[in-house]
Amino acid sequence: MRFLRGRGQGIVGAVRLAWLTALSVVALSLGSCGGGGHPRVTIAAASDVRSAFERLAPRFEATCGCDLVFSFGSSGTLATQIEQGNRVDAFFSADESYVDRLDDSGLIASDTKQLYAIGRIVLATPVDGLPLKRLEDLRRSDVRHIALANPDHAPYGLAGKQALQAAGVWDDVQSKLVLGENASATTAFVQSGDAEAGIVPLSLAIQDGARLSYTLIDDHLHEPLRQGAAVLTGAKQATLARQFIQFVNGPGRETMRSFGFVLPDDMAP
């Protein structure tokens, strides 16, 4: 098991790619903070919603007269940063338990907590790569590297680990795993071809469909990816942050669906 963390670990080219991807995410998060005296609404959001939120942002900004400033990363890392004093207006987690954790610490306005999506995971390969359709295929000898977001702090990585365990292949593939800091970095590792396969969010696989082939993983193999959002206590732009959460669950619903998210109202009773 290797980590995409820095120089000298894993495959150098892949590590460089992962860090460049992380830097590009930061640049994108700053791209919306324009001038003109508009209020800035700061949003910490899980990497799996990056593509959807980048599409939603201009629509919301046009209605609110504000600038959205995103910081994307793994939910666990973002939650820890908030606990350590990173003051943002709203938090969109890929696992509602991180929102609950912040709420228990008094960092969340409890009445703003909402379930905004259910995520799905896929088995992804480079578009011209190996024809892998089942988790059991990851045992193949020609599959040498399997990208997975770090399950210690990335909900999609934890769901992938659970699926591998439920499929009975976890013990067989652990030595092939290369762990990314977040879902975006993990997806980039597969896109580049440095990993023959990876378990990544459906939303990011849809965004990068020209470079990835993917198969949906049975959601009975892992705990539901219940994604929660909330406004932070003391948020400078609490009203606008609350409005953005409502926008995601309102006018933004079709965009969220287009990236493969199951919405709260779509769930079977």
N, C-alpha and C positions, 0 to 999 in steps of 0.2 A: 504494500500500500504506500503510495507516494502522495505528496502534497504539492499543489501548485502555489508555492508561496514566495519563492525567491530564487536567486541564482544558486546554481550548484545542486539543486534538487530536481529530481525527475529529468525529463528531456528538456534540454536548454531551450530549444526552439519553442516548445510548447509553453514553457514557463514564461518566456518573453511574450508570446502571444496572449497568454492569460492576463499578464500585467498590462499590456497595451489595451486589451479589452476593458479592464477595470478603469484605466485612465480615460478611455473614451466615454465610459458611463458617467464619470465625474464631469467631463466636459459637457455632455448632454444635459446633465442636471443643472449646469450653470447657464445653459444657452437661453433659457426663458427669462432671465432676470434683466429685463430691459430697463431703459431709463424712463423719463417722463413723469417721475413722481408717483408711479403706481404703487399701491401696497404690494409687498412681497409676501407670498404665502409659502412657507417652507414645508415640504412633504418628505418624510422618510418612508421609502417604499421598498418592498421586496422585489428582487430582480425579475421575478416572473411576470410582473405587470409592466415592465419597462416599455415594451412596444405598444401596448394598449394605452398607457398613460401618455406617451409621447403623441399619440394620435388624438387623444381626448383634450390635451392641454390647450391647443389653440382655440378650440370651441369654447371651453370654459373661460379662458382669458378674455375672449371677445364679449362674453356676457357679464363678467364680473368687473372689468376694468382693472384687473390685477395681474401680477406676474407670478406664475407658479415656479418654484425653485425646488427641483427634485434631488434627492440623494438616494441612490439605489444600492442595495447590498443584500446580504443574507439577513433574514429576520432576526436571528439571535444576535448577530453583531450589531445591528441597528438598535435593538432593545438595550443591549449593554451600553452602547454609546449614549442613549437617552438617560439611562441610570447614572452614567458618569457625568452628566451635565450638558449634553448636547441638546439645546433647546430648539425644537421644531414645533410647528403648529399642529401637524397631524401625522399619524403613524398608520401605514397600511402593511400589515403583516401577512405572510403566507401561512401562518398558523395562529389562530386566535388565542392560543395559550400564552403567547408572548404579550399580547394586549392585556390579558388577565393578570399576567405577572406585574406589568407596569401599574395596572389598576390597584393591585394589592399594596403597591408601594406609594400610592397616592399621587401617581404621576399622570393619571388619565382622568378626564372628566367622564365619570361613569355613565352618565345619561347619554353620551355620544357613541357608545360602543355599538357597532353594527357588524353583522356578517355581510360581506359584500360579494363573495364568490366562493365556489368550490373548484379547486384546481385538479388537473389530471396530469399524469406522467406518461411518457412514451419511451420506447426503446428506439434510439436514433443511431443512424450510421451516416457516413458521408454518402452523398447521392450516387457516387460511382464506387462505393465500397462493397463490403461483404453483404450477401443477402440474409441478414439476420432478422427473424420474425418472432422468435420466442426467447424468453429469458434463458431457457435451457441451451440455446445456441451459443451462449457466452462461454460454455465449457470448451468450445472448439479450440484446437491448438493454434489456429491462425488468428485468433482473437488474443492479442497480447496486452492491450491497454483498454480499460473500461473507465470512462469518465463518470464521476459522481460528485455532486456537491457534498461538502463535508456534512455528514449527518449529525455532527455534534451541535451545529448551529444553523443549518440550512434545512428547512422543513421538506423541501423537495428531495434533498439527499436522504433524509430519514425515511421518507416514503419509498424511495428506491431501495434502500437497505431492507426495509420490511418486505417489499415485493420479492427481492432476491432470497430472503430467508423463507418466505412462504412457498416459493417455487422450488426450494430445496437445493439451491445452487450457491448460496452465500459462501459456504466453506470452500467451495471449489474455485471461486473467482476472487477471493480477497487479495491474493498476491498480484492480481492484474489491475486492481483499482488505482486510479489516480484521482485524488480528491481536489476539487476546486473550492475556492473561497466562497463562491456563490453560484447561482444557476447560470448567470450570463457567462462567467468565465468557463464553466463546465461545458456549456453549449459551444463556445468558441473552440474548445479543445477538440470536439468532434468535427466541427465544420472544417477545421484545418487538415483533418486526416491524421493527426498525431495520435488519436485514439480510434481504434477500429469500431468502437461502439460507446454509447453513453446512455444514461437515464436522465432525461431532461424534462422541463415543463413542456406540455403541449403548446402553450402560448408562444414560447420561443421557437419551437420547431415549426409552427405555422409561419411565424415571421420569416424564418430562414428556410422555407420550403424548397427554394431553388438549389440549396446546397446540402440539404438533408433528406434522407428517407427515414420514415418513422412508422412505428406500429404502436397503437394505443395499448397500454398495459391495463389488465383487468383491475378495476378499482376495489375489488374484493380482496386483493392481495396486500392492501395497505390500509392504514387508518385514513379516514377522509381528510383531505387537505382543506379544512375549513379556514377561510381567510378572513381575518377581522381587521377593522379599522376603528380609530377613535381620535378625538381631539385631545391634545395634552392640556393638563391644568396650567394656567398661566400663559396660554398661547397668545401671542401678540395679535394674531389674526384669527381668533377663535370663530367668529361668525363666518368668515370666508372659508375657513377650513371645514367647518360643518357643512357649508354649502357644496364644497367639492365632494365630500363623501356622499351627499344626497345626489349630486350630479352623476357620480359613478353608478349609483343604484337607480338612477332615473334616465335622463336623456342619453347617458353613456352606455346603457344596457346592451344595445345592439353591437356596439364596438367591442364590449367585453365578450359577448357571445362569439363574435367573429374570430376571436383569439382562443376559442375553445373553453372558455370558462363556463361553468354551470352556475346560474344565478340563484339566489335564495328562493325566489318564487318558482323556479323551474324544478325544484327538488320534489321527488315523490313523497307523499305524506307517510 
